[in-house]
Amino acid sequence: MPYTKTELESGTVEFYDKFINKLRTTYLNRLAGHATSSFRDKFNVLYSYEDINTGDGIEDVNIDTSTSLYHGLMTEKQQKAQSVTSNTEVALYTQEVLLDKIIDRTFSELKDIIFADELPSGIVNGDLLSSTDTSDARKWVVDNNQRRQFADTSSIIASGFDFADFKVFDLTIIKQIPEGELVD
């Protein structure tokens, strides 16, 4: 039977307590080991640690009180080495010529929306179209001089159309009508 969070945190579930203590001990031993090298390895990579209880950075925990998990694991100087600050100022860019050189603000539409001036013979707005190619299951509705493909069969039914109303045309004729958005 699974344990509740309250039961696990109560300290009465022995295997869980051993598991948590092992994780905590391993973490604290690693922290203490990295503290001796100012939290950096031989390549000057910074090792960052968090307070187990709060998730805040280790540079903010109290290491002075004897009840602290971190008491005796590092000195104040080592604790400060855990924190990194930069003296480099980041350039402030405003909406001027310099920023326009960095960010290309010119853009164009990704897709031109095209409407047919005239529909092919025998096709009018509102017509339902199907291809003469039996391997092509796509279906369209002509709307605002564009062919709009149905996403799937259920979108045909949901739109209230009847399959008996479909007109069958060669795909080359259907493609003469500009493509519009999907019908979903």
N, C-alpha and C positions, 0 to 999 in steps of 0.2 A: 504494500500500500504506500503511495507517495506521501512525502512529508510536506507540511505547509511551511511557508517561509518563516512563520513565527516559531514553529518547532525546530527548524534548522538553526535559527539564530539564538535559540534558548540555551544552547550548549549541552543539551541532553542526548544528541545524536552523535555517538562516538566516532563512527567512520567519517562523518561529515566534518567534525571538529578536527580530526587528524588531517583530512584533506586540506582544509582551509589553513591550518597551522603550517603545513608543509609549503603551500603556495606563499604564504606570508613570509616564512623564514627564507625561502629561496629568493624572493624579491628583495627583502631587506639585506641579505648577504651580497647580492649583486650591487645594490645601491651603495653599501659600505665599500665594496671593492672599487667601484667607479669614483667614489668620493676621494680616494687616495690619489687618483690621477686627475683631479679637478674635473671629473665627469667627461674626460676625453680619452680617445684611444690614440695609438701611435700615429694615426693619420689626421689627428686633430678633429675627429668627428665628435660632436657633442652628444652625450647620452642624457636624455631628458626623463625625469621621473615625476610621478604624480603621487599625491597623498592617497594612501589606500582608502581612507575613510571619506574624503571629500571630493577627490578627483582634481583638486587644485594642484598647481605646480608645487614641487617639493621646496622651492625657494621661499614659500610662504608659511611653512609649518613651524611650529614651536619646537625647537630642539633642546631648550634649556630645562624644561621640567622633567623630573624623573619618571613621570607617568606617560610621557610621550613615547610612541613607538620608535621614534627616530633619535631618542636621547642616546648619546655616545656613538652614534654611527658616523657623524661628520661634525666638523667644526663650523663656526659661523663663516669663516673664510671659504671653506669648501662649499658651503651652502650657497654663498653668493656666486661662486663659479658656475653653479647650475643655471644661472640666469644670463641671458645674452642681451646686450643692447648695441645699437649701431649709432655711430657718430656721423654716418653719411646722411646728408640731407637729400630727400627725394625732391626732384624738380616739380614745381607746381605748374601745371598746365592749365591755361584758361582757353576759352573758345576763341582763339585768335589764329593767326597764320601758323605759328609754331605747332599748335595742336593739329591743325589741318594737315600738316606735313607728316605727322605721326599716325593719325587716324584718317583713313580714306573715307570721307563722308559722302562721296558720290556713289549712288547706287541706281539701279534701274529695276524695273519689274522683272521678276523671274519668268513670268509667262505672260505673253500677250493674250488678251481675251479677244477672240475673233467671232464675229457673227456672219452668217451667210447673207449676202445681199438678196439672193434668190435661192430657193430650195430646188432640188432636182424634181423633174416632172413626176407627178403622182404622189409627192410627199408634201404634207402640210404640217404646221405646228399642231402638236397634240397626237400625232401619229406614233404608233408603237412599231418599232422596226426589229426585224430578225434577218440574219444572213441566210443566203441560199446554201452556204457551206454547212452541211449537217454536223461537221466536227467542231464548229464554232458555236458555243452555247451562249455567247453574249447577246444581250437584248438592250435596246435603247428606246428612249422616248425623245421626240423632237420637241424642243421647248425654246422659244425665243430665237429661232433660227440656229439652234445648236443641237447636236446629238448628245444626249446625256445617258451614259451607260448605267444600267441597274447594277448595284453592288452584288446582288444575289437574287435568287428566286423569291425569297421571302419579302424583299423590298418591292417586288412587282405586286405581290398579293397585298402587302400593307398599304400600297399606294392606291388600291382599289381597282387596278386594271384587270382585264380579262384576257387570258391567253388567246382566245378566239379572235381578238381584235388586232393581233400582230400582222403587219404587212411584211412580206418577204421580198428582199432586194439583194442584188449582188453586192458584195462587200465594197467593190470599187465605187458604186453609187453611194452607199452609206458613208464612205470616207470623204465624199465631196462636201459633206456637212461638217463644219468645224466642231471640234470636240468641246463639250462643256463639262461641268462638274458632275461627279457621281450622284446618282439617286440612291439615297440610303434610307 
